[in-house]
């Protein structure tokens, strides 16, 4: 079976390493970089499934014939199976995996893209009061309306930061009393920020990958082997 990650850019992604570890190299996994149309053509030409990263999660949503409940709630797709063009959102699984073992009441999601939508959906499942910070008031308002959010959250005990590593960190975010989960793992900006606890985006990556790979193959991946691959990456 043949799988891939599409997006722009995708160079440096850990996904091929994780996928190889998950199944001991049994299936192939490629990186496809280009316009969405180019990536879609490559997918349909011979892949069984794809993971989708920025900036194409909403494009993928629009192309699917069937959508999972999480994909419908978020309006984003990060995994597509070619048979039936079925779309899923395992980023939600990734956030829940990264946060497991913790207890949170007030969450602030920083960003308004596909990762932010998954984060909002996940923390709502945890029963949190949720606020959103974004550089565009219009996009923040649209996301709040989509999820029925009430606006600002004071003194969050959880911050999920989804801005890209190339973006400057906004001033004034209340990191000090919060657990901070940062989606970006290749160019993290917050790993040294004073906070209650820092959670690497690698945990998010591991959780969404484990959920997604079983959808791809119908076989449970080796999470232990995937974790070992991540630990080697961190050394």
Secondary structure, DSSP 8 states (H G I E B T S, - for coil): -EEEEEESS-TT-SHHHHHHHHHTT-SEEEEEES-HHHHHHHHHTT-SEEEE-TT-HHHHHHH-SEE-HHHHHHT--SEEETTTTEEE--HHHHHHHHHTT---SEEEEE--SHHHHHHHHHHHHTT-EEEEE-S-HHHHHHHHHHHT--S--SS-SEEEE-S-TTS---TT---TTSEEEES--SS-S-TTS--SEEE-HHHHHHHHHHHHHHHHHSS---HHHHHHHHHHHH-
